[in-house]
């Protein structure tokens, strides 16, 4: 099979379009965030803390759509860098509170240019188009989460999307 045929098959797949776009976005953010030695997911954690205030690891996980096994090492690296602090709840030690430190709050001003810099890379800079894209992606995310939320535990077969 020729390379062209393979490309045309994947070009028509929603999942491949999302995968390719996510990888390209992560690469772009890697360039923006390299001077601060931050990864894109670490940056997103900081954005949640800056905008929503202190969080528990559980609430951060919900906001980021990450499980604690993925999120905890990421938060630990942010703590090691001095950007966040983690404190166990006095009444329930299973609960861990995460807060931006003074250095983490200062980082907000240093990275304030990043959203606009990323937006400049997006070919369609029309605000209405971007709002529509974000809305569509949120709807897709909710739809896929609903369709698969109990699939691993029930063994239910999920129809192709």
VENKA-V106998 format. One record per backbone hydrogen bond with DSSP energy under -0.5 kcal/mol. CO is the residue of the C=O (numbers start at 1). NH is the residue of the N-H. Records with the same first field share a line. If there is no record, write none. Layout:
BEGIN
CO: NH, NH
END
This chain:
BEGIN
2: 6
3: 7
4: 8
5: 9
6: 10
7: 11
8: 12
9: 12
10: 13
12: 14
13: 17
14: 18
15: 19
16: 20
17: 21
18: 22
19: 23
20: 24
21: 25
22: 26
23: 27
24: 28
25: 29
26: 30
27: 31
28: 32
29: 33
30: 34
33: 36, 38
34: 37
39: 43
40: 44
41: 45
42: 46
43: 47
44: 48
45: 49
46: 50
47: 51
48: 52
49: 53
55: 98
56: 60
57: 61
58: 62
59: 63
60: 64
61: 65, 66
67: 70, 71
68: 72
70: 74
71: 75
72: 76
73: 77
74: 78
75: 79
76: 80
77: 81
78: 83, 84
79: 82
83: 101
85: 99
87: 97
92: 89, 95
95: 89
96: 57
97: 87
98: 55
99: 85
101: 105
102: 106
103: 107
104: 108
105: 108, 109
106: 109, 110
107: 111
109: 112
111: 114
113: 117
114: 118
115: 119
116: 120
117: 121
118: 121, 122
119: 122
123: 125
126: 130
127: 131
128: 132
129: 133
130: 134
131: 135
132: 136
133: 137
134: 138
135: 139
136: 140
137: 141
138: 142
139: 143
140: 144
141: 145
142: 146
143: 147
144: 148
145: 149
148: 151, 152
150: 154
151: 155
157: 159
END
